[in-house]
Structure formats: structure tokens, C-alpha cells
Amino acid sequence: MALYIFKALHIVGFVAWFSGLFYLVRIFVYYREAEDKSEVERNILQPQFHLMQQRVYKIICNPAMMITWLGGFGMIYIYGFEWLKENNWLHVKIALVVLMTIYHLYCKRYIMHLKNGTANLSPFQLRLMNEVPTLFLFAIVIFAVFRNGANSLIVLSLTFGFGILLFLFTKWYKKIRESK
């Protein structure tokens, strides 16, 4: 029964975590786009976007990240550390989750850069940054579903290729937006 509780916590946690990160970086885009508005609009929008960023990060992203890690560690504990050693897919998945945690922490730092006026990424670059969790999601889900049947090099190559497609799509969408 405990295994299913940890598994459910893990799934709910990562769904909320990804949702929060997608939304958070989208707010970064809107914050930066507000810089091109009139001073009156900017003075209304940017404080509101900053408040939204803080709330999404503290109320959604942080608890969801902690629940994800708790559920994952709980499952590893129940399965046993011998199981952990034998499952190479899990090593890669944990490494990806560590990298995603670093991305999560970078987002917190970026909130402060936006507030202090030291943010240096354009709205387009932030749109690209918004696709980073998609790449993590793609790779992590493949490893979780296929487990030891997943060839790490192939999955990571496919993820890289998927990233290139996302980049090209984002560039194409930027052209469409600019032509309007």
C-alpha cells in the first residue's frame, strides 16, 4: 500500500511541478513584453506579473518539487537500494530530475533578476526557455515507461532532436507573430 501512496504522490507532484514551471516561464515572457508598453501599463503589469511569479514559484513549484522528490525517494526506499543499483534507467532519470531541479532554482534566480531590472533574456529567449521542461518531460517519461529497455544514448539523442524541432517551431512562430 505504501508503494502506491508514494507512486501517486510522485505522479501528482511531477504533474504539478511541470505545470508550475511552464506557467512560471510564460509569466517571465509577459513580464518582459510589458517593458514595451507605455509607462502607465508597465507600472501596472510588471508588479502584477512579479506577484504572480512569486506565488506560482512558492505555492505551486516548490511544494510540487518536494512532493516529487519525496514520492521518488519513497519508492526507491520500498523497492530497495539493490533495485536502485540494478536499474540504470533510474540513474539517468535521477540525473535528469537533478538537472530539472537546477532549472527550477535558476527560475527563482530569474524572478529576482526581473524584479531588479537585471534580466537579460529577450521574450524570444524566454519562449525557448519555456520549452526546457518539455525536453525534461519527454526524456523522463521515456525512461520511466521503457525502463532498462530504453537505450540512454538513443533517448537522449531523440530528446536533442525534439529540442531542435521545438526551436525551429518557435522560430517559425516568431516570424508569424512579427509579420502581423
C-alpha positions in Angstrom: 0.0 0.0 0.0 2.8 2.4 0.8 4.3 1.9 -2.6 1.1 3.1 -4.3 0.9 6.1 -2.0 4.4 7.1 -2.9 3.8 6.4 -6.6 0.6 8.6 -6.5 2.4 11.4 -4.7 5.2 11.2 -7.2 2.8 11.4 -10.2 0.8 14.3 -8.7 4.0 16.1 -7.7 5.6 15.9 -11.1 2.4 16.9 -13.0 2.0 20.0 -10.7 5.8 20.8 -10.9 5.8 20.7 -14.7 2.6 22.8 -14.9 4.1 25.3 -12.5 7.3 25.6 -14.4 5.5 26.0 -17.7 3.3 28.8 -16.3 6.1 30.5 -14.5 8.3 31.0 -17.5 5.3 32.1 -19.6 4.8 34.9 -17.0 8.5 35.8 -17.5 7.7 36.3 -21.2 4.7 38.5 -20.4 6.8 40.5 -17.9 9.5 41.2 -20.5 6.9 42.1 -23.1 5.3 44.6 -20.7 8.6 46.6 -21.0 7.5 47.6 -24.5 4.2 49.0 -23.2 3.5 52.6 -22.1 4.8 53.6 -18.7 1.3 53.5 -17.2 0.7 50.0 -18.5 4.2 48.8 -17.5 3.7 50.2 -13.9 0.5 48.2 -13.6 1.5 45.0 -15.4 5.0 44.3 -14.1 4.2 44.4 -10.4 1.2 42.1 -11.1 3.4 39.7 -13.1 6.0 39.7 -10.3 3.4 38.9 -7.7 2.1 36.0 -10.0 5.7 34.7 -10.4 6.3 34.7 -6.6 3.0 32.9 -6.0 3.5 30.3 -8.7 7.0 29.6 -7.5 6.2 29.4 -3.8 2.7 27.9 -3.9 2.9 25.5 -6.8 6.5 24.9 -8.0 8.3 24.4 -4.6 5.8 22.1 -2.9 5.3 20.1 -6.2 9.1 19.7 -6.5 9.3 18.5 -2.9 6.4 16.1 -3.3 8.0 14.7 -6.5 11.3 14.0 -4.7 9.5 12.6 -1.6 7.5 10.2 -3.8 10.6 9.2 -5.7 12.7 8.6 -2.7 9.8 6.7 -1.0 9.6 4.3 -4.0 13.3 3.8 -4.0 13.3 3.0 -0.3 10.5 0.5 -0.7 12.0 -1.2 -3.8 15.4 -1.3 -2.0 18.8 0.1 -2.8 19.8 -3.1 -4.5 17.0 -2.4 -7.0 18.3 1.1 -7.5 21.8 -0.2 -8.3 20.5 -2.7 -10.9 18.3 -0.2 -12.8 20.5 2.0 -15.0 17.4 3.8 -16.4 16.7 5.2 -12.9 20.2 6.6 -12.6 19.6 8.6 -15.8 16.1 9.6 -14.7 17.5 10.9 -11.3 20.2 12.8 -13.2 17.5 14.4 -15.3 15.5 15.3 -12.2 18.6 16.8 -10.6 19.1 19.0 -13.8 15.4 19.9 -13.7 15.8 21.0 -10.0 18.7 23.2 -11.1 16.5 24.7 -13.8 13.8 25.2 -11.1 16.4 27.1 -8.9 17.5 29.1 -11.9 13.9 30.2 -12.4 13.9 31.6 -8.8 17.0 33.5 -9.5 15.5 34.9 -12.7 12.5 36.2 -10.8 14.9 38.3 -8.8 16.7 39.5 -12.0 13.4 40.6 -13.4 12.5 42.5 -10.3 15.9 44.2 -10.1 15.9 45.1 -13.8 19.0 42.9 -14.5 17.2 40.3 -16.6 19.0 39.8 -19.9 16.9 37.3 -21.8 14.6 38.6 -24.6 10.9 37.4 -24.8 12.0 35.0 -27.6 14.8 33.6 -25.5 12.3 33.1 -22.7 9.9 31.3 -25.0 12.8 28.9 -25.8 13.5 28.6 -22.0 9.8 27.7 -21.6 10.4 24.6 -23.8 13.2 23.2 -21.5 10.7 21.4 -19.2 9.2 19.8 -22.3 12.5 18.2 -23.1 12.9 17.0 -19.5 9.4 15.6 -19.6 10.0 13.8 -22.9 13.2 12.1 -21.7 12.0 11.3 -18.1 8.7 9.8 -19.3 10.5 7.6 -21.9 12.9 6.3 -19.2 10.1 5.7 -16.7 8.0 3.8 -19.3 10.7 1.8 -21.0 13.0 1.4 -18.0 16.0 -0.7 -18.8 14.6 -1.3 -22.3 15.5 2.4 -23.1 18.9 2.9 -24.6 20.2 6.1 -22.9 22.1 7.3 -26.0 19.1 6.9 -28.2 16.6 8.5 -25.8 18.9 11.5 -25.2 19.6 11.8 -29.0 15.8 11.8 -29.6 15.4 14.4 -26.9 18.0 16.6 -28.5 16.3 16.1 -31.9 13.0 17.0 -30.4 14.6 20.1 -28.9 15.8 21.2 -32.3 12.2 20.7 -33.7 10.9 22.9 -30.8 13.5 25.5 -31.6 12.6 25.6 -35.3 8.9 25.7 -34.4 9.5 28.6 -32.0 11.5 30.5 -34.7 8.7 29.9 -37.2 6.1 31.1 -34.8 8.2 34.2 -34.1 8.2 35.0 -37.8 4.4 34.7 -37.9 4.0 36.9 -34.9 6.3 39.6 -36.3 4.5 39.6 -39.7 1.2 40.6 -38.0 
